[in-house]
Amino acid sequence: AAPDWTQSKVANAEPVGPDSLADELYTSAALEDAEMMLSSIVEEPEPEPEPEPEPEPDPSEEGVQVRLGQKLGRGHAGALYEGLQKGFEGKVAIKVLTRRFSKYPELQTEILDELARASRVRDSGLISVNHVLRLGGRDVVVMDFAEGTTLRRLLQEEGPQTHSRALGWVSSIAGALRSAQGETMCHGDIRPEKIFIHKGGAKIADLGF
């Protein structure tokens, strides 16, 4: 008899293997939020009369001081904050990578290597990675602050765009990806949520993540 292709065997299959790494990383989100101390990232004295001594700085910390501000969100890689960098005019974006990566040393090394490579890519169509640091025992990424709004939100609010405007965005995005290719990097996750639209055009976020 001919096989019955109307019944999906995949849909009825039993789950295979343990929970995914992504699920495990998200499970730790609430715990990390509770444990996150601003003083572990901000290099300034505690307001207490007798502040706890600061840990010895890693060599990569020297010359870079940041202050965390409003939390903007959380993803697989960690929590994203608005912030300030000493000696830099204007806001920066600061991503504090999840502690869970330390359970997977090879993955952690790969991610940090990719971010270091991303910091060498400069293009007007990219939200640049400026520093990859070890601060207060945490891996921290300092990036340009994304002005404007995501392409997803803009399309939801405004609907279809003119051809000339869309072509300008495509040109910016293509140029940024070409620059990344020059460092043999592939973004791997281009979608409307990763593209920020601002007065000057379009910028791609999260290269290296």
Buried (B, 14 or more C-beta within 10 A) or exposed (E): EEEEEEEEEEEEEEEEEEEEBEEBBBEBBEEBEEEBEEBBBBBEEEEEEEEEEEEEBEEBBEEBBBBBBEEBEBBBBBBBBBBBBEEBEEBBBBBBBBBBBEEBEEEBEEBBEBBEBBBEBEBEBBBBBBBBBBBBEBBBBBBBBBBBBBBBBBEEEEEEBEEEEEEBBEEBBEBBBEBBEEEEBEBEEBEEEBBBBEEEBBBBBBBBB
